[in-house]
Amino acid sequence: MRNVIPFPQREPAAPQPERLELFDDIDASTGKPIFGLFVRMADGSWVDGEFYDSAAERDAAIPSWRADWSIDVVEIFWKRKPA
């Protein structure tokens, strides 16, 4: 009879950051535009993000977000034009 030594279970690899998604919309309660930036992980989840008062302010923050999360891809996730 052989002794079987069970190997410890490996933890699944943590999802990696995949892209920055930009979010432009209108705040329903105030009617003002809002500009967001979110980190999308490879598993589809969002892990971090922030809203800005202007697209210029958000766009100026993109390089630091890319560097902090080591992300190369930036894409528009949602864009709604004012009515």
Secondary structure, DSSP 4 states (H G I P E B T S, - for coil): -PPP-PPPPPPPPPPPEEEEEEEEEE-TTT--EEEEEEEEETTS-EEEEEEESSHHHHHHHHHHHHHHHT--EEEEEEE----
